[in-house]
Amino acid sequence: MNITLRRATVSDAEILTKMNLQLIEDENSRNTMIFDALLKRMRSWLHGEYTAILVFNNSDIVGYAIYRQDQDQYNPDQPVVYVRQFFIQRDKRRVGIGRKAFEMISKELFPPRCKITLEILETNSAGRVFWGEIGFKPYSTLFYRV
């Protein structure tokens, strides 16, 4: 395993969007956006407040992360990184790539001693297992009614 990272640019938006479609499916998300709408959103994120990182194993793209840096609402001196999306391709999972990639991203790119937050859909049981295995704990539950 030879994991490397590269900051994504707008020219990477299509490959990021293809992986985002897989993430939406894997999470059993209710998101019904089609490719063109997701691509437009991805480009907007890359031009805006989000940073995207491509994850490589050797020379193959195997995943990505999208995040932004914030401040803790109760302690403004505490940096917080909100991870919007983290994805490893299906055939590359459960071999340590995701764990290693997230470790590298958080150590090399996030501020020291920052708080890291993310959301997991209730329908994403594999995601809940992964994040729990690398030390994340649930904090809140979002309820909604249709």
MDTraj code that builds the backbone (N, CA, C; nanometers):
import mdtraj as md
import numpy as np

residues = "MET ASN ILE THR LEU ARG ARG ALA THR VAL SER ASP ALA GLU ILE LEU THR LYS MET ASN LEU GLN LEU ILE GLU ASP GLU ASN SER ARG ASN THR MET ILE PHE ASP ALA LEU LEU LYS ARG MET ARG SER TRP LEU HIS GLY GLU TYR THR ALA ILE LEU VAL PHE ASN ASN SER ASP ILE VAL GLY TYR ALA ILE TYR ARG GLN ASP GLN ASP GLN TYR ASN PRO ASP GLN PRO VAL VAL TYR VAL ARG GLN PHE PHE ILE GLN ARG ASP LYS ARG ARG VAL GLY ILE GLY ARG LYS ALA PHE GLU MET ILE SER LYS GLU LEU PHE PRO PRO ARG CYS LYS ILE THR LEU GLU ILE LEU GLU THR ASN SER ALA GLY ARG VAL PHE TRP GLY GLU ILE GLY PHE LYS PRO TYR SER THR LEU PHE TYR ARG VAL".split()
xyz = np.array([
    [0.0852, -0.1173, 0.0000],
    [0.0000, 0.0000, 0.0000],
    [0.0898, 0.1237, 0.0000],
    [0.0700, 0.2100, -0.0978],
    [0.1468, 0.3339, -0.1103],
    [0.0481, 0.4489, -0.1260],
    [-0.0027, 0.4994, -0.0140],
    [-0.1049, 0.6034, -0.0147],
    [-0.0403, 0.7403, -0.0274],
    [-0.0896, 0.8186, -0.1241],
    [-0.0476, 0.9581, -0.1400],
    [-0.1723, 1.0437, -0.1562],
    [-0.1540, 1.1717, -0.1336],
    [-0.2631, 1.2678, -0.1405],
    [-0.2279, 1.3787, -0.2376],
    [-0.3312, 1.4351, -0.3006],
    [-0.3123, 1.5534, -0.3840],
    [-0.4356, 1.6408, -0.3714],
    [-0.4121, 1.7695, -0.3538],
    [-0.5248, 1.8616, -0.3487],
    [-0.5931, 1.8632, -0.4848],
    [-0.7236, 1.8487, -0.4842],
    [-0.8004, 1.8486, -0.6082],
    [-0.8215, 1.9919, -0.6563],
    [-0.8382, 2.0052, -0.7853],
    [-0.8681, 2.1335, -0.8471],
    [-1.0007, 2.1197, -0.9222],
    [-1.0468, 2.2286, -0.9762],
    [-1.1710, 2.2262, -1.0525],
    [-1.1603, 2.1284, -1.1695],
    [-1.0422, 2.1094, -1.2249],
    [-1.0265, 2.0136, -1.3347],
    [-1.0509, 1.8690, -1.2901],
    [-1.0534, 1.8440, -1.1597],
    [-1.0829, 1.7109, -1.1058],
    [-1.2311, 1.6925, -1.0735],
    [-1.3125, 1.7921, -1.1008],
    [-1.4528, 1.7897, -1.0589],
    [-1.5291, 1.6700, -1.1150],
    [-1.5018, 1.6289, -1.2367],
    [-1.5772, 1.5168, -1.2942],
    [-1.5463, 1.3851, -1.2228],
    [-1.4207, 1.3574, -1.1965],
    [-1.3873, 1.2330, -1.1261],
    [-1.4410, 1.2368, -0.9833],
    [-1.4358, 1.3514, -0.9190],
    [-1.4932, 1.3650, -0.7847],
    [-1.6443, 1.3399, -0.7886],
    [-1.7099, 1.3920, -0.8899],
    [-1.8548, 1.3746, -0.9022],
    [-1.8912, 1.2290, -0.9276],
    [-1.8124, 1.1592, -1.0079],
    [-1.8388, 1.0161, -1.0301],
    [-1.8297, 0.9386, -0.8991],
    [-1.7295, 0.9701, -0.8187],
    [-1.7174, 0.9031, -0.6894],
    [-1.8292, 0.9463, -0.5948],
    [-1.8709, 1.0749, -0.6043],
    [-1.9802, 1.1245, -0.5211],
    [-2.1100, 1.0485, -0.5505],
    [-2.1338, 1.0162, -0.6758],
    [-2.2516, 0.9355, -0.7108],
    [-2.2470, 0.7987, -0.6424],
    [-2.1306, 0.7379, -0.6376],
    [-2.1161, 0.6092, -0.5690],
    [-2.1385, 0.6253, -0.4190],
    [-2.0871, 0.7343, -0.3619],
    [-2.1059, 0.7602, -0.2195],
    [-2.2547, 0.7748, -0.1869],
    [-2.3265, 0.8485, -0.2683],
    [-2.4702, 0.8673, -0.2471],
    [-2.5411, 0.7319, -0.2471],
    [-2.5035, 0.6458, -0.3409],
    [-2.5629, 0.5122, -0.3480],
    [-2.5246, 0.4286, -0.2258],
    [-2.3976, 0.4308, -0.1893],
    [-2.3501, 0.3516, -0.0753],
    [-2.4157, 0.3937, 0.0557],
    [-2.4433, 0.5215, 0.0706],
    [-2.5045, 0.5730, 0.1932],
    [-2.6551, 0.5488, 0.1985],
    [-2.7115, 0.5053, 0.0856],
    [-2.8577, 0.4962, 0.0729],
    [-2.9208, 0.6327, 0.0973],
    [-2.8562, 0.7351, 0.0421],
    [-2.9024, 0.8723, 0.0601],
    [-3.0308, 0.8962, -0.0190],
    [-3.1104, 0.9891, 0.0289],
    [-3.2302, 1.0281, -0.0453],
    [-3.1993, 1.1350, -0.1505],
    [-3.0719, 1.1699, -0.1648],
    [-3.0274, 1.2672, -0.2640],
    [-3.0559, 1.2125, -0.4038],
    [-3.1341, 1.2867, -0.4821],
    [-3.1714, 1.2427, -0.6167],
    [-3.1047, 1.3271, -0.7259],
    [-3.0035, 1.4041, -0.6895],
    [-2.9370, 1.4884, -0.7886],
    [-2.8736, 1.4014, -0.8971],
    [-2.8855, 1.4465, -1.0218],
    [-2.8220, 1.3767, -1.1329],
    [-2.6799, 1.4298, -1.1499],
    [-2.6034, 1.3625, -1.2359],
    [-2.4615, 1.3937, -1.2522],
    [-2.4366, 1.5424, -1.2757],
    [-2.5094, 1.6049, -1.3690],
    [-2.4838, 1.7457, -1.4020],
    [-2.5045, 1.8380, -1.2818],
    [-2.6068, 1.8107, -1.2028],
    [-2.6315, 1.8929, -1.0841],
    [-2.5225, 1.8711, -0.9787],
    [-2.4808, 1.7457, -0.9621],
    [-2.3722, 1.7170, -0.8681],
    [-2.2415, 1.7804, -0.9141],
    [-2.2159, 1.7779, -1.0440],
    [-2.0948, 1.8391, -1.0986],
    [-2.0947, 1.9900, -1.0726],
    [-2.2076, 2.0534, -1.0945],
    [-2.2188, 2.1973, -1.0685],
    [-2.1934, 2.2266, -0.9204],
    [-2.2509, 2.1435, -0.8331],
    [-2.2296, 2.1615, -0.6893],
    [-2.0830, 2.1404, -0.6533],
    [-2.0211, 2.0371, -0.7105],
    [-1.8805, 2.0090, -0.6819],
    [-1.7924, 2.1264, -0.7233],
    [-1.8163, 2.1794, -0.8410],
    [-1.7375, 2.2949, -0.8869],
    [-1.7560, 2.4141, -0.7936],
    [-1.8783, 2.4339, -0.7480],
    [-1.9057, 2.5431, -0.6543],
    [-1.8281, 2.5228, -0.5242],
    [-1.8269, 2.4007, -0.4734],
    [-1.7506, 2.3724, -0.3522],
    [-1.6026, 2.3989, -0.3727],
    [-1.5497, 2.3566, -0.4874],
    [-1.4064, 2.3730, -0.5132],
    [-1.3677, 2.5197, -0.5308],
    [-1.4617, 2.6017, -0.5754],
    [-1.4370, 2.7457, -0.5879],
    [-1.4645, 2.8191, -0.4577],
    [-1.5280, 2.7529, -0.3631],
    [-1.5735, 2.8184, -0.2409],
    [-1.4961, 2.7775, -0.1183],
    [-1.5709, 2.7426, -0.0148],
    [-1.5134, 2.7216, 0.1174],
    [-1.4577, 2.5821, 0.1416],
    [-1.4777, 2.4900, 0.0490],
    [-1.4331, 2.3524, 0.0705],
    [-1.2995, 2.3236, 0.0034],
    [-1.2259, 2.2325, 0.0637],
    [-1.1018, 2.1791, 0.0079],
    [-1.1282, 2.0327, -0.0244],
    [-1.0845, 1.9897, -0.1410],
    [-1.0986, 1.8493, -0.1791],
    [-0.9601, 1.7881, -0.1942],
    [-0.9481, 1.6664, -0.1487],
    [-0.8224, 1.5923, -0.1547],
    [-0.8485, 1.4607, -0.2268],
    [-0.7665, 1.4316, -0.3274],
    [-0.7721, 1.3018, -0.3943],
    [-0.6794, 1.2062, -0.3215],
    [-0.7236, 1.0823, -0.3057],
    [-0.6460, 0.9771, -0.2408],
    [-0.5996, 0.8798, -0.3487],
    [-0.4704, 0.8531, -0.3507],
    [-0.4107, 0.7613, -0.4472],
    [-0.3513, 0.6414, -0.3747],
    [-0.3600, 0.5259, -0.4366],
    [-0.2820, 0.4094, -0.3957],
    [-0.1950, 0.3784, -0.5164],
    [-0.0653, 0.3968, -0.5000],
    [0.0283, 0.3974, -0.6131],
    [-0.0165, 0.5094, -0.7062],
    [-0.0494, 0.4835, -0.8299],
    [-0.0905, 0.5923, -0.9191],
    [-0.2410, 0.5930, -0.9442],
    [-0.3141, 0.5056, -0.8758],
    [-0.4589, 0.4946, -0.8965],
    [-0.5356, 0.5806, -0.7972],
    [-0.6337, 0.6562, -0.8469],
    [-0.7233, 0.7307, -0.7583],
    [-0.8166, 0.6305, -0.6932],
    [-0.8164, 0.6284, -0.5607],
    [-0.8991, 0.5322, -0.4879],
    [-1.0031, 0.5991, -0.3986],
    [-1.0004, 0.7318, -0.3898],
    [-1.0978, 0.7986, -0.3055],
    [-1.0742, 0.9479, -0.2970],
    [-1.1508, 1.0093, -0.2081],
    [-1.1384, 1.1540, -0.1895],
    [-1.1962, 1.1950, -0.0547],
    [-1.1619, 1.3160, -0.0163],
    [-1.2204, 1.3805, 0.1011],
    [-1.2520, 1.5245, 0.0644],
    [-1.3606, 1.5750, 0.1196],
    [-1.3961, 1.7167, 0.1045],
    [-1.4228, 1.7693, 0.2444],
    [-1.3593, 1.8813, 0.2767],
    [-1.3737, 1.9354, 0.4116],
    [-1.3611, 2.0877, 0.4084],
    [-1.3988, 2.1479, 0.5210],
    [-1.3784, 2.2914, 0.5398],
    [-1.3386, 2.3151, 0.6844],
    [-1.2675, 2.4231, 0.7045],
    [-1.2262, 2.4597, 0.8395],
    [-1.3213, 2.5636, 0.8953],
    [-1.3621, 2.5434, 1.0187],
    [-1.4530, 2.6334, 1.0897],
    [-1.3948, 2.6655, 1.2265],
    [-1.4765, 2.7322, 1.3066],
    [-1.4442, 2.7553, 1.4471],
    [-1.5535, 2.6916, 1.5303],
    [-1.5182, 2.6453, 1.6469],
    [-1.6169, 2.5900, 1.7381],
    [-1.7120, 2.7014, 1.7811],
    [-1.8411, 2.6754, 1.7746],
    [-1.9372, 2.7813, 1.8076],
    [-1.9336, 2.8215, 1.9541],
    [-1.8864, 2.7329, 2.0415],
    [-1.8809, 2.7640, 2.1836],
    [-1.7424, 2.8077, 2.2295],
    [-1.6420, 2.7759, 2.1507],
    [-1.5043, 2.8118, 2.1830],
    [-1.4362, 2.8582, 2.0538],
    [-1.4488, 2.9863, 2.0189],
    [-1.3982, 3.0358, 1.8907],
    [-1.2478, 3.0170, 1.8689],
    [-1.1722, 2.9922, 1.9746],
    [-1.0289, 2.9680, 1.9585],
    [-0.9983, 2.8237, 1.9171],
    [-1.0987, 2.7387, 1.9214],
    [-1.0818, 2.5969, 1.8877],
    [-1.1102, 2.5763, 1.7388],
    [-1.0079, 2.5389, 1.6596],
    [-1.0355, 2.5094, 1.5187],
    [-1.1151, 2.3790, 1.5048],
    [-1.2075, 2.3800, 1.4108],
    [-1.2904, 2.2638, 1.3823],
    [-1.2830, 2.2365, 1.2330],
    [-1.2658, 2.1115, 1.1976],
    [-1.2715, 2.0718, 1.0580],
    [-1.3979, 1.9897, 1.0394],
    [-1.4807, 2.0328, 0.9456],
    [-1.6020, 1.9606, 0.9113],
    [-1.5735, 1.8806, 0.7849],
    [-1.5806, 1.7495, 0.7957],
    [-1.5594, 1.6607, 0.6818],
    [-1.6948, 1.6394, 0.6153],
    [-1.7114, 1.6971, 0.4984],
    [-1.8384, 1.6879, 0.4253],
    [-1.8547, 1.5508, 0.3603],
    [-1.7475, 1.5025, 0.2998],
    [-1.7510, 1.3720, 0.2337],
    [-1.6154, 1.3045, 0.2459],
    [-1.6196, 1.1736, 0.2650],
    [-1.4993, 1.0910, 0.2608],
    [-1.5400, 0.9615, 0.1935],
    [-1.4653, 0.9241, 0.0915],
    [-1.5047, 0.8097, 0.0101],
    [-1.3822, 0.7317, -0.0333],
    [-1.3918, 0.5992, -0.0210],
    [-1.2928, 0.5075, -0.0759],
    [-1.3689, 0.4126, -0.1679],
    [-1.3146, 0.3875, -0.2860],
    [-1.3832, 0.3032, -0.3838],
    [-1.4124, 0.1657, -0.3257],
    [-1.5242, 0.1095, -0.3649],
    [-1.5762, -0.0146, -0.3065],
    [-1.4745, -0.1279, -0.3056],
    [-1.4053, -0.1472, -0.4160],
    [-1.3122, -0.2602, -0.4238],
    [-1.1807, -0.2348, -0.3509],
    [-1.1676, -0.1193, -0.2872],
    [-1.0463, -0.0853, -0.2122],
    [-1.0719, -0.0774, -0.0619],
    [-1.1916, -0.1136, -0.0192],
    [-1.2287, -0.1030, 0.1220],
    [-1.1883, -0.2263, 0.2016],
    [-1.1808, -0.2054, 0.3327],
    [-1.1541, -0.3115, 0.4313],
    [-1.0139, -0.3699, 0.4197],
    [-0.9205, -0.2884, 0.3649],
    [-0.7802, -0.3319, 0.3590],
    [-0.6880, -0.2279, 0.4220],
    [-0.7460, -0.1257, 0.4873],
    [-0.6660, -0.0258, 0.5566],
    [-0.6425, 0.1037, 0.4809],
    [-0.6879, 0.1117, 0.3562],
    [-0.6644, 0.2327, 0.2765],
    [-0.7374, 0.3526, 0.3365],
    [-0.8649, 0.3360, 0.3702],
    [-0.9422, 0.4470, 0.4269],
    [-0.8840, 0.4966, 0.5575],
    [-0.8490, 0.4039, 0.6437],
    [-0.7886, 0.4396, 0.7730],
    [-0.6589, 0.5169, 0.7520],
    [-0.5705, 0.4654, 0.6668],
    [-0.4420, 0.5291, 0.6409],
    [-0.4611, 0.6660, 0.5755],
    [-0.5509, 0.6731, 0.4774],
    [-0.5749, 0.7994, 0.4081],
    [-0.6281, 0.9055, 0.5037],
    [-0.7260, 0.8682, 0.5888],
    [-0.7810, 0.9674, 0.6800],
    [-0.6787, 1.0106, 0.7837],
    [-0.5986, 0.9175, 0.8287],
    [-0.4902, 0.9515, 0.9217],
    [-0.3948, 1.0524, 0.8581],
    [-0.3558, 1.0289, 0.7338],
    [-0.2649, 1.1205, 0.6646],
    [-0.3291, 1.2574, 0.6451],
    [-0.4547, 1.2590, 0.6012],
    [-0.5247, 1.3857, 0.5779],
    [-0.5321, 1.4651, 0.7076],
    [-0.5733, 1.4003, 0.8162],
    [-0.5900, 1.4739, 0.9411],
    [-0.4574, 1.5211, 0.9991],
    [-0.3515, 1.4422, 0.9855],
    [-0.2219, 1.4829, 1.0398],
    [-0.1507, 1.5854, 0.9522],
    [-0.1601, 1.5702, 0.8208],
    [-0.0846, 1.6562, 0.7295],
    [-0.1582, 1.7840, 0.6892],
    [-0.2916, 1.7825, 0.6917],
    [-0.3658, 1.8950, 0.6351],
    [-0.4532, 1.9703, 0.7348],
    [-0.4948, 1.9061, 0.8419],
    [-0.5802, 1.9721, 0.9391],
    [-0.4948, 2.0439, 1.0427],
    [-0.5467, 2.1519, 1.1027],
    [-0.4715, 2.2215, 1.2076],
    [-0.4435, 2.1285, 1.3259],
    [-0.3303, 2.1488, 1.3924],
    [-0.2994, 2.0656, 1.5108],
    [-0.4097, 2.0778, 1.6160],
    [-0.4418, 1.9670, 1.6793],
    [-0.5384, 1.9616, 1.7895],
    [-0.6770, 2.0149, 1.7522],
    [-0.7115, 2.0078, 1.6257],
    [-0.8449, 2.0535, 1.5867],
    [-0.9487, 1.9477, 1.6221],
    [-1.0698, 1.9925, 1.6357],
    [-1.1833, 1.9031, 1.6523],
    [-1.2296, 1.8667, 1.5116],
    [-1.2623, 1.7398, 1.4889],
    [-1.3076, 1.6955, 1.3575],
    [-1.4523, 1.6496, 1.3709],
    [-1.5392, 1.7048, 1.2865],
    [-1.6796, 1.6665, 1.2877],
    [-1.7195, 1.6142, 1.1506],
    [-1.8208, 1.5300, 1.1502],
    [-1.8764, 1.4771, 1.0266],
    [-2.0147, 1.4239, 1.0569],
    [-2.0906, 1.3993, 0.9519],
    [-2.2247, 1.3440, 0.9664],
    [-2.2299, 1.2092, 0.8961],
    [-2.3063, 1.1177, 0.9538],
    [-2.3254, 0.9858, 0.8952],
    [-2.4752, 0.9613, 0.8868],
    [-2.5228, 0.9250, 0.7696],
    [-2.6636, 0.8922, 0.7564],
    [-2.6945, 0.7638, 0.8333],
    [-2.8101, 0.7587, 0.8927],
    [-2.8531, 0.6385, 0.9651],
    [-2.8531, 0.5169, 0.8733],
    [-2.8746, 0.5386, 0.7449],
    [-2.8796, 0.4286, 0.6473],
    [-2.7416, 0.3793, 0.6066],
    [-2.6365, 0.4433, 0.6561],
    [-2.4994, 0.4079, 0.6170],
    [-2.4332, 0.3266, 0.7284],
    [-2.4734, 0.2017, 0.7401],
    [-2.4209, 0.1196, 0.8498],
    [-2.2710, 0.0946, 0.8360],
    [-2.2213, 0.0761, 0.7145],
    [-2.0770, 0.0548, 0.6958],
    [-1.9984, 0.1794, 0.7372],
    [-2.0513, 0.2970, 0.7065],
    [-1.9863, 0.4214, 0.7470],
    [-1.9811, 0.4363, 0.8975],
    [-2.0883, 0.3982, 0.9640],
    [-2.0919, 0.4060, 1.1108],
    [-1.9840, 0.3159, 1.1713],
    [-1.9690, 0.1977, 1.1150],
    [-1.8666, 0.1048, 1.1637],
    [-1.7280, 0.1634, 1.1408],
    [-1.7012, 0.2116, 1.0175],
    [-1.5694, 0.2661, 0.9844],
    [-1.5320, 0.3796, 1.0795],
    [-1.6185, 0.4795, 1.0925],
    [-1.5842, 0.5961, 1.1742],
    [-1.5697, 0.5575, 1.3210],
    [-1.6506, 0.4645, 1.3686],
    [-1.6351, 0.4167, 1.5058],
    [-1.5024, 0.3465, 1.5272],
    [-1.4595, 0.2693, 1.4283],
    [-1.3321, 0.1974, 1.4400],
    [-1.2118, 0.2906, 1.4463],
    [-1.2239, 0.4109, 1.3881],
    [-1.1092, 0.5022, 1.3922],
    [-1.1250, 0.6109, 1.4990],
    [-1.2175, 0.5867, 1.5934],
    [-1.2219, 0.6698, 1.7127],
    [-1.3291, 0.7765, 1.7202],
    [-1.4177, 0.7838, 1.6227],
    [-1.5250, 0.8827, 1.6285],
    [-1.6399, 0.8296, 1.7119],
    [-1.7061, 0.9215, 1.7817],
    [-1.8190, 0.8856, 1.8658],
    [-1.9397, 0.9713, 1.8273],
    [-2.0606, 0.9147, 1.8340],
    [-2.1803, 0.9940, 1.8036],
    [-2.1957, 1.1093, 1.9025],
    [-2.2448, 1.2213, 1.8522],
    [-2.2679, 1.3372, 1.9377],
    [-2.4161, 1.3762, 1.9391],
    [-2.4809, 1.3754, 1.8223],
    [-2.6209, 1.4152, 1.8174],
    [-2.6942, 1.3321, 1.7128],
    [-2.8250, 1.3418, 1.7168],
    [-2.9073, 1.2764, 1.6173],
    [-2.9989, 1.3807, 1.5581],
    [-3.0061, 1.3881, 1.4276],
    [-3.0917, 1.4816, 1.3561],
    [-3.2222, 1.4104, 1.3242],
    [-3.3332, 1.4704, 1.3633],
    [-3.4637, 1.4166, 1.3296],
    [-3.5255, 1.5052, 1.2218],
    [-3.6035, 1.4430, 1.1355],
    [-3.6807, 1.5206, 1.0407],
    [-3.8131, 1.4512, 1.0160],
    [-3.9094, 1.5267, 0.9688],
    [-4.0430, 1.4717, 0.9396],
    [-4.0842, 1.5206, 0.8029],
    [-4.1391, 1.4303, 0.7261],
    [-4.1828, 1.4644, 0.5907],
    [-4.3312, 1.4897, 0.5903],
])
top = md.Topology()
chain = top.add_chain()
for i, resn in enumerate(residues, 1):
    res = top.add_residue(resn, chain, resSeq=i)
    for name in ("N", "CA", "C"):
        top.add_atom(name, md.element.get_by_symbol(name[0]), res)
traj = md.Trajectory(xyz[None], top)
